[in-house]
Amino acid sequence: MSRIPDIDAFEERAAIAEYDGGLSRREAENLAARAQGFADADDYWQWLADYVTTKKIPA
Protein backbone atom coordinates (compact mmCIF):
# COMPACT_ATOMS: atom_id res chain seq x y z
CA MET A 1 0.00 0.00 0.00
CA SER A 2 1.31 3.44 -0.90
CA ARG A 3 1.42 6.21 1.64
CA ILE A 4 0.35 9.51 0.17
CA PRO A 5 1.40 12.35 2.45
CA ASP A 6 -0.88 15.20 3.41
CA ILE A 7 1.59 18.08 3.31
CA ASP A 8 -0.73 20.58 5.00
CA ALA A 9 -1.44 18.20 7.89
CA PHE A 10 2.29 17.41 8.21
CA GLU A 11 3.27 21.07 8.41
CA GLU A 12 0.47 21.93 10.83
CA ARG A 13 1.19 19.02 13.18
CA ALA A 14 4.93 19.73 13.13
CA ALA A 15 4.38 23.42 13.87
CA ILE A 16 2.04 22.72 16.77
CA ALA A 17 4.39 20.10 18.22
CA GLU A 18 7.33 22.48 17.92
CA TYR A 19 5.78 25.68 19.24
CA ASP A 20 3.14 24.41 21.67
CA GLY A 21 4.80 21.12 22.56
CA GLY A 22 8.32 22.44 22.96
CA LEU A 23 9.87 19.87 20.62
CA SER A 24 12.80 20.65 18.35
CA ARG A 25 11.90 21.05 14.68
CA ARG A 26 13.45 17.66 13.95
CA GLU A 27 11.47 15.92 16.71
CA ALA A 28 8.28 17.67 15.62
CA GLU A 29 8.74 16.61 11.98
CA ASN A 30 9.44 13.03 13.05
CA LEU A 31 6.21 13.04 15.06
CA ALA A 32 4.23 14.46 12.13
CA ALA A 33 5.74 11.92 9.72
CA ARG A 34 4.96 8.98 12.01
CA ALA A 35 1.35 10.22 12.29
CA GLN A 36 1.07 9.64 8.54
CA GLY A 37 2.63 6.18 8.57
CA PHE A 38 6.21 7.12 7.74
CA ALA A 39 9.16 5.88 9.79
CA ASP A 40 10.45 9.41 10.37
CA ALA A 41 10.87 12.78 8.68
CA ASP A 42 13.69 11.51 6.47
CA ASP A 43 11.37 8.81 5.11
CA TYR A 44 8.64 11.40 4.55
CA TRP A 45 10.93 13.84 2.70
CA GLN A 46 12.44 11.01 0.64
CA TRP A 47 8.95 9.96 -0.49
CA LEU A 48 8.26 13.52 -1.63
CA ALA A 49 11.64 13.80 -3.39
CA ASP A 50 11.04 10.52 -5.21
CA TYR A 51 7.59 11.66 -6.28
CA VAL A 52 8.88 15.01 -7.57
CA THR A 53 11.71 13.44 -9.56
CA THR A 54 9.79 10.48 -11.01
CA LYS A 55 6.26 11.94 -11.14
CA LYS A 56 5.06 8.53 -9.88
CA ILE A 57 3.79 7.49 -6.47
CA PRO A 58 6.66 5.61 -4.80
CA ALA A 59 5.94 2.03 -3.75
HUCORKA-V529471 format. One record per residue. PHI is phi as a letter, one per 20 degrees, with the letter a starting at -180 (999 if undefined). OMEGA is omega in degrees with one decimal (NA if undefined). D_CENTER is the distance of its C-alpha to the mean C-alpha in Angstrom with 2 decimals. Layout:
phi=[PHI;PHI]
omega=[OMEGA;OMEGA]
d_center=[D_CENTER;D_CENTER]
//
This chain:
phi=[999;e;e;d;f;d;f;f;f;f;f;f;f;f;f;f;f;f;e;e;e;m;e;f;g;f;f;f;f;f;f;f;f;f;f;d;n;e;f;a;f;g;f;f;f;f;g;f;f;f;f;f;f;d;l;c;f;f;f]
omega=[179.0;173.6;177.2;-175.3;172.7;-173.2;180.0;179.5;178.4;-177.9;-179.5;-179.4;179.7;-179.7;179.5;-179.8;-179.5;-172.2;-179.8;-176.8;177.8;178.7;171.7;179.4;-179.7;179.0;180.0;178.3;176.4;178.1;-179.3;178.8;179.1;178.5;179.1;175.5;177.4;-179.4;-179.1;-178.0;178.0;178.3;178.5;-178.0;177.3;177.3;-179.5;178.7;178.5;179.5;-178.6;-176.2;-177.9;-175.9;176.6;177.1;179.9;-179.9;NA]
d_center=[16.83;14.05;10.58;10.02;6.78;8.00;7.13;9.74;8.77;5.34;7.78;10.53;9.46;8.53;11.83;13.78;12.96;13.92;16.96;18.30;17.23;18.24;15.34;14.76;11.91;10.72;11.27;9.65;6.22;7.00;8.20;5.60;3.54;7.28;8.19;6.96;8.78;6.96;9.12;7.16;5.13;7.90;7.55;4.29;6.32;9.34;8.88;8.80;11.65;13.52;13.48;14.76;17.38;18.62;18.18;17.71;15.09;14.44;16.06]
//
